[in-house]
């Protein structure tokens, strides 16, 4: 991916966009070309995995159902939840095969006020990250994002796709 050197993130603009704009995940599912950095890594009839546009760690990936559902517990029955988690695990294993990680964080974020579409974050913690910069600190865009280009996104996506083929 790009440099591990983080750059400031415009949180105010981001918050305004996710709270007032269309669902970014539905746009990606629809193939909106404005989401070119969100390289698709995995797709089946019901799920999608793609690179995060604003990664805070190398190899940051999102996994979601294609349908616009908002609650992991209320909107998915047990079989659908377990199927989604199998995709999350499979993609996480592929990410770990490509991106060095001390630990891989898996979590779902979002709220009814923004980023409502259910999605799981796969965030590989780089080895050697100081403890004070791990966990939520490592996930927060307020602490900076890793700059990267479309070429770097495509390269990383190609490597993860190859790893997915072997998982």
MIDOSE-1310 file (N, C-alpha, C; in nm, 2 decimals, decimal comma, always signed):
residues 167
xxxx	+0,08/-0,12/+0,00/+0,00/+0,00/+0,00/+0,09/+0,12/+0,00; +0,04/+0,24/+0,04/+0,12/+0,36/+0,04/+0,21/+0,36/+0,16; +0,26/+0,47/+0,18/+0,35/+0,50/+0,29/+0,28/+0,47/+0,42; +0,35/+0,42/+0,52/+0,29/+0,41/+0,65/+0,28/+0,55/+0,72
xxxx	+0,34/+0,65/+0,66/+0,33/+0,78/+0,72/+0,19/+0,83/+0,70; +0,13/+0,87/+0,80/-0,01/+0,92/+0,79/-0,02/+1,07/+0,77; -0,13/+1,11/+0,70/-0,15/+1,25/+0,67/-0,28/+1,29/+0,74; -0,30/+1,42/+0,77/-0,43/+1,46/+0,83/-0,55/+1,42/+0,75
xxxx	-0,66/+1,40/+0,82/-0,79/+1,37/+0,75/-0,89/+1,47/+0,78; -0,96/+1,52/+0,68/-1,06/+1,62/+0,70/-1,19/+1,56/+0,75; -1,20/+1,54/+0,88/-1,31/+1,48/+0,94/-1,44/+1,56/+0,92; -1,44/+1,69/+0,93/-1,56/+1,77/+0,91/-1,63/+1,74/+0,78
xxxx	-1,55/+1,75/+0,67/-1,61/+1,72/+0,54/-1,66/+1,58/+0,53; -1,58/+1,48/+0,58/-1,63/+1,34/+0,58/-1,76/+1,32/+0,65; -1,77/+1,38/+0,77/-1,90/+1,37/+0,85/-2,01/+1,43/+0,77; -1,99/+1,54/+0,71/-2,10/+1,61/+0,64/-2,15/+1,52/+0,52
xxxx	-2,05/+1,46/+0,45/-2,08/+1,37/+0,34/-2,16/+1,25/+0,38; -2,11/+1,18/+0,49/-2,18/+1,05/+0,53/-2,31/+1,07/+0,59; -2,33/+1,19/+0,65/-2,46/+1,22/+0,72/-2,56/+1,27/+0,62; -2,52/+1,34/+0,51/-2,61/+1,41/+0,42/-2,61/+1,35/+0,28
xxxx	-2,51/+1,27/+0,25/-2,51/+1,21/+0,11/-2,57/+1,08/+0,10; -2,56/+1,02/-0,02/-2,62/+0,88/-0,04/-2,53/+0,78/+0,03; -2,58/+0,66/+0,04/-2,50/+0,55/+0,11/-2,39/+0,51/+0,02; -2,26/+0,53/+0,07/-2,15/+0,50/-0,01/-2,14/+0,35/-0,04
xxxx	-2,19/+0,26/+0,04/-2,18/+0,12/+0,01/-2,28/+0,08/-0,10; -2,40/+0,14/-0,10/-2,49/+0,11/-0,21/-2,43/+0,17/-0,34; -2,36/+0,28/-0,33/-2,30/+0,33/-0,45/-2,19/+0,24/-0,51; -2,11/+0,18/-0,42/-2,01/+0,08/-0,46/-2,08/-0,04/-0,52
xxxx	-2,18/-0,09/-0,45/-2,25/-0,21/-0,50/-2,31/-0,18/-0,64; -2,35/-0,06/-0,67/-2,41/-0,02/-0,80/-2,30/+0,01/-0,90; -2,17/+0,01/-0,86/-2,06/+0,03/-0,96/-2,03/+0,17/-0,98; -2,07/+0,26/-0,89/-2,04/+0,41/-0,91/-1,89/+0,43/-0,93
xxxx	-1,85/+0,49/-1,05/-1,70/+0,51/-1,07/-1,64/+0,61/-0,98; -1,71/+0,68/-0,90/-1,65/+0,78/-0,81/-1,58/+0,70/-0,69; -1,61/+0,57/-0,69/-1,55/+0,49/-0,58/-1,44/+0,40/-0,63; -1,35/+0,46/-0,71/-1,24/+0,38/-0,77/-1,14/+0,33/-0,67
xxxx	-1,11/+0,40/-0,56/-1,01/+0,35/-0,47/-1,06/+0,23/-0,39; -1,19/+0,22/-0,38/-1,25/+0,10/-0,31/-1,25/-0,02/-0,40; -1,13/-0,06/-0,43/-1,11/-0,18/-0,52/-1,19/-0,30/-0,46; -1,27/-0,37/-0,55/-1,34/-0,48/-0,51/-1,24/-0,60/-0,49
xxxx	-1,25/-0,67/-0,38/-1,16/-0,78/-0,35/-1,24/-0,92/-0,37; -1,36/-0,91/-0,33/-1,44/-1,03/-0,32/-1,59/-0,99/-0,35; -1,65/-1,08/-0,43/-1,80/-1,06/-0,45/-1,86/-1,19/-0,48; -1,98/-1,21/-0,41/-2,06/-1,32/-0,45/-2,20/-1,26/-0,46
xxxx	-2,30/-1,34/-0,47/-2,44/-1,29/-0,49/-2,49/-1,20/-0,38; -2,44/-1,22/-0,26/-2,50/-1,14/-0,15/-2,40/-1,06/-0,07; -2,27/-1,07/-0,10/-2,17/-1,00/-0,02/-2,06/-0,93/-0,11; -2,00/-0,83/-0,05/-1,89/-0,76/-0,12/-1,78/-0,73/-0,02
xxxx	-1,66/-0,73/-0,06/-1,54/-0,69/+0,02/-1,46/-0,59/-0,07; -1,41/-0,48/-0,01/-1,34/-0,38/-0,09/-1,24/-0,31/+0,00; -1,14/-0,25/-0,06/-1,04/-0,17/+0,01/-1,11/-0,05/+0,07; -1,07/-0,01/+0,19/-1,12/+0,12/+0,24/-1,06/+0,24/+0,17
xxxx	-1,13/+0,34/+0,15/-1,09/+0,46/+0,08/-0,99/+0,54/+0,17; -1,02/+0,54/+0,30/-0,94/+0,62/+0,40/-0,88/+0,52/+0,50; -0,78/+0,44/+0,46/-0,72/+0,35/+0,55/-0,63/+0,41/+0,66; -0,65/+0,36/+0,78/-0,56/+0,41/+0,89/-0,45/+0,31/+0,91
xxxx	-0,46/+0,19/+0,85/-0,36/+0,09/+0,85/-0,35/+0,02/+0,72; -0,23/-0,02/+0,68/-0,22/-0,09/+0,55/-0,30/-0,22/+0,54; -0,38/-0,23/+0,43/-0,46/-0,35/+0,41/-0,60/-0,34/+0,47; -0,64/-0,22/+0,51/-0,78/-0,20/+0,57/-0,89/-0,23/+0,46
xxxx	-0,98/-0,32/+0,50/-1,08/-0,37/+0,41/-1,22/-0,36/+0,48; -1,32/-0,34/+0,40/-1,46/-0,35/+0,45/-1,53/-0,46/+0,38; -1,62/-0,53/+0,45/-1,70/-0,64/+0,40/-1,84/-0,61/+0,44; -1,93/-0,63/+0,34/-2,07/-0,59/+0,37/-2,17/-0,68/+0,29
xxxx	-2,29/-0,69/+0,34/-2,40/-0,75/+0,25/-2,43/-0,65/+0,14; -2,46/-0,70/+0,02/-2,50/-0,61/-0,09/-2,63/-0,54/-0,06; -2,72/-0,61/+0,00/-2,85/-0,55/+0,04/-2,83/-0,44/+0,15; -2,90/-0,34/+0,14/-2,89/-0,23/+0,24/-2,96/-0,27/+0,37
xxxx	-2,89/-0,34/+0,45/-2,93/-0,37/+0,59/-2,85/-0,29/+0,69; -2,91/-0,26/+0,80/-2,85/-0,17/+0,89/-2,81/-0,23/+1,03; -2,86/-0,34/+1,07/-2,83/-0,39/+1,20/-2,78/-0,54/+1,19; -2,67/-0,57/+1,24/-2,61/-0,70/+1,24/-2,70/-0,80/+1,31
xxxx	-2,76/-0,76/+1,42/-2,84/-0,85/+1,50/-2,99/-0,85/+1,46; -3,05/-0,74/+1,43/-3,19/-0,73/+1,40/-3,22/-0,76/+1,25; -3,13/-0,72/+1,16/-3,17/-0,74/+1,02/-3,12/-0,86/+0,95; -3,04/-0,94/+1,02/-2,99/-1,07/+0,97/-3,04/-1,18/+1,05
xxxx	-3,09/-1,29/+0,99/-3,12/-1,41/+1,07/-2,99/-1,48/+1,10; -2,99/-1,58/+1,18/-2,87/-1,65/+1,22/-2,79/-1,70/+1,10; -2,86/-1,76/+1,00/-2,79/-1,82/+0,89/-2,72/-1,71/+0,80; -2,79/-1,60/+0,78/-2,73/-1,48/+0,71/-2,62/-1,42/+0,78
xxxx	-2,63/-1,41/+0,91/-2,52/-1,36/+0,99/-2,40/-1,45/+0,98; -2,42/-1,58/+1,00/-2,30/-1,67/+0,99/-2,24/-1,67/+0,85; -2,32/-1,66/+0,75/-2,27/-1,66/+0,61/-2,18/-1,53/+0,60; -2,23/-1,42/+0,64/-2,15/-1,29/+0,64/-2,02/-1,31/+0,71
xxxx	-2,03/-1,37/+0,83/-1,90/-1,39/+0,91/-1,81/-1,48/+0,84; -1,85/-1,58/+0,77/-1,76/-1,67/+0,69/-1,69/-1,59/+0,59; -1,76/-1,50/+0,52/-1,69/-1,41/+0,42/-1,59/-1,32/+0,49; -1,63/-1,26/+0,61/-1,53/-1,18/+0,68/-1,41/-1,26/+0,72
xxxx	-1,42/-1,38/+0,77/-1,31/-1,46/+0,80/-1,22/-1,49/+0,68; -1,29/-1,53/+0,57/-1,21/-1,57/+0,45/-1,13/-1,45/+0,40; -1,19/-1,33/+0,40/-1,12/-1,21/+0,35/-1,01/-1,18/+0,45; -1,04/-1,19/+0,58/-0,94/-1,15/+0,68/-0,81/-1,25/+0,66
xxxx	-0,84/-1,37/+0,64/-0,72/-1,47/+0,62/-0,64/-1,43/+0,49; -0,71/-1,39/+0,39/-0,64/-1,34/+0,27/-0,56/-1,21/+0,29; -0,62/-1,12/+0,37/-0,55/-1,00/+0,40/-0,42/-1,03/+0,48; -0,44/-1,12/+0,58/-0,32/-1,16/+0,67/-0,21/-1,23/+0,58
xxxx	-0,25/-1,29/+0,48/-0,15/-1,36/+0,39/-0,07/-1,26/+0,31; -0,12/-1,14/+0,29/-0,06/-1,04/+0,21/+0,00/-0,93/+0,29; -0,06/-0,89/+0,40/-0,02/-0,77/+0,48/+0,03/-0,82/+0,61; +0,16/-0,79/+0,64/+0,21/-0,83/+0,78/+0,12/-0,77/+0,89
xxxx	+0,08/-0,85/+0,98/+0,00/-0,80/+1,09/+0,03/-0,87/+1,22; +0,03/-0,79/+1,33/+0,05/-0,84/+1,46/-0,08/-0,90/+1,51; -0,19/-0,84/+1,47/-0,32/-0,88/+1,51/-0,42/-0,82/+1,41; -0,53/-0,89/+1,38/-0,62/-0,83/+1,29/-0,75/-0,79/+1,37
xxxx	-0,79/-0,67/+1,36/-0,91/-0,62/+1,42/-1,03/-0,64/+1,33; -1,14/-0,70/+1,39/-1,26/-0,72/+1,32/-1,37/-0,65/+1,40; -1,44/-0,56/+1,33/-1,55/-0,49/+1,40/-1,65/-0,42/+1,31; -1,76/-0,40/+1,35/-1,86/-0,33/+1,27/-1,89/-0,19/+1,34
xxxx	-1,89/-0,09/+1,25/-1,91/+0,04/+1,30/-2,03/+0,11/+1,22; -2,06/+0,23/+1,24/-2,17/+0,30/+1,17/-2,27/+0,33/+1,27; -2,37/+0,41/+1,23/-2,49/+0,44/+1,32/-2,60/+0,48/+1,23; -2,72/+0,51/+1,29/-2,83/+0,55/+1,22/-2,81/+0,70/+1,17
xxxx	-2,71/+0,77/+1,22/-2,68/+0,90/+1,18/-2,58/+0,92/+1,07; -2,52/+0,81/+1,03/-2,42/+0,81/+0,92/-2,36/+0,67/+0,90; -2,33/+0,64/+0,78/-2,27/+0,50/+0,75/-2,37/+0,39/+0,80; -2,49/+0,41/+0,76/-2,60/+0,32/+0,81/-2,59/+0,17/+0,76
xxxx	-2,53/+0,16/+0,64/-2,53/+0,02/+0,57/-2,43/-0,06/+0,66; -2,48/-0,18/+0,70/-2,40/-0,27/+0,78/-2,27/-0,31/+0,70; -2,16/-0,29/+0,77/-2,03/-0,34/+0,72/-1,93/-0,37/+0,83; -1,84/-0,46/+0,80/-1,74/-0,51/+0,89/-1,61/-0,45/+0,85
xxxx	-1,53/-0,41/+0,94/-1,39/-0,36/+0,92/-1,30/-0,47/+0,95; -1,20/-0,49/+0,85/-1,09/-0,58/+0,87/-0,97/-0,49/+0,87; -0,90/-0,48/+0,98/-0,79/-0,38/+1,00/-0,67/-0,45/+1,06; -0,57/-0,48/+0,97/-0,45/-0,55/+1,02/-0,35/-0,45/+1,09
xxxx	-0,33/-0,48/+1,22/-0,23/-0,39/+1,29/-0,09/-0,43/+1,25; -0,02/-0,33/+1,20/+0,12/-0,35/+1,16/+0,21/-0,40/+1,28; +0,30/-0,50/+1,26/+0,39/-0,54/+1,36/+0,47/-0,42/+1,41; +0,50/-0,42/+1,54/+0,58/-0,32/+1,60/+0,51/-0,19/+1,63
xxxx	+0,38/-0,18/+1,61/+0,31/-0,06/+1,64/+0,31/-0,04/+1,79; +0,36/+0,08/+1,84/+0,36/+0,10/+1,98/+0,23/+0,08/+2,05; +0,22/+0,03/+2,17/+0,10/-0,01/+2,23/+0,00/+0,11/+2,24; +0,06/+0,23/+2,26/-0,03/+0,35/+2,28/-0,10/+0,39/+2,14
xxxx	-0,05/+0,33/+2,03/-0,10/+0,36/+1,90/-0,18/+0,25/+1,85; -0,21/+0,15/+1,93/-0,29/+0,03/+1,89/-0,44/+0,05/+1,92; -0,52/-0,05/+1,90/-0,66/-0,06/+1,93/-0,74/+0,06/+1,86; -0,82/+0,13/+1,94/-0,90/+0,23/+1,88/-0,82/+0,35/+1,82
xxxx	-0,70/+0,37/+1,88/-0,62/+0,48/+1,83/-0,58/+0,45/+1,69; -0,55/+0,32/+1,66/-0,50/+0,28/+1,52/-0,62/+0,29/+1,42; -0,74/+0,28/+1,47/-0,86/+0,28/+1,38/-0,91/+0,42/+1,35; -0,88/+0,52/+1,43/-0,94/+0,65/+1,42/-0,87/+0,73/+1,31
xxxx	-0,95/+0,78/+1,22/-0,90/+0,86/+1,11/-0,86/+1,00/+1,16; -0,90/+1,04/+1,28/-0,86/+1,16/+1,34/-0,71/+1,16/+1,37; -0,65/+1,04/+1,38/-0,51/+1,03/+1,40/-0,43/+1,02/+1,26; -0,50/+1,04/+1,15/-0,44/+1,04/+1,02/-0,48/+0,92/+0,94
xxxx	-0,46/+0,93/+0,81/-0,49/+0,82/+0,72/-0,36/+0,80/+0,63; -0,35/+0,69/+0,58/-0,24/+0,65/+0,49/-0,27/+0,70/+0,35; -0,19/+0,79/+0,29/-0,21/+0,83/+0,16/-0,18/+0,72/+0,06; -0,26/+0,71/-0,05/-0,23/+0,61/-0,15/-0,30/+0,64/-0,28
xxxx	-0,25/+0,58/-0,38/-0,30/+0,61/-0,52/-0,38/+0,49/-0,57; -0,45/+0,52/-0,68/-0,52/+0,42/-0,75/-0,43/+0,30/-0,79; -0,31/+0,33/-0,83/-0,22/+0,22/-0,87/-0,18/+0,14/-0,75; -0,16/+0,20/-0,64/-0,13/+0,12/-0,52/-0,25/+0,04/-0,47
xxxx	-0,37/+0,09/-0,48/-0,49/+0,02/-0,45/-0,51/-0,10/-0,54; -0,48/-0,08/-0,67/-0,50/-0,19/-0,76/-0,39/-0,30/-0,73; -0,27/-0,26/-0,70/-0,17/-0,36/-0,67/-0,20/-0,44/-0,55; -0,24/-0,37/-0,44/-0,28/-0,44/-0,32/-0,40/-0,53/-0,35
xxxx	-0,50/-0,48/-0,42/-0,62/-0,56/-0,45/-0,58/-0,69/-0,53; -0,49/-0,68/-0,62/-0,45/-0,80/-0,70/-0,39/-0,90/-0,61; -0,30/-0,86/-0,52/-0,24/-0,95/-0,43/-0,34/-1,02/-0,33; -0,43/-0,94/-0,28/-0,53/-1,00/-0,19/-0,63/-1,09/-0,27
xxxx	-0,66/-1,06/-0,39/-0,75/-1,15/-0,47/-0,68/-1,28/-0,49; -0,55/-1,28/-0,52/-0,47/-1,40/-0,54/-0,47/-1,48/-0,41; -0,45/-1,42/-0,30/-0,46/-1,49/-0,17/-0,60/-1,55/-0,15; -0,70/-1,47/-0,18/-0,84/-1,52/-0,17/-0,86/-1,65/-0,25
xxx	-0,80/-1,66/-0,37/-0,81/-1,78/-0,45/-0,76/-1,90/-0,38; -0,66/-1,88/-0,29/-0,60/-1,99/-0,22/-0,67/-2,02/-0,09; -0,76/-1,94/-0,04/-0,82/-1,96/+0,09/-0,94/-2,05/+0,08
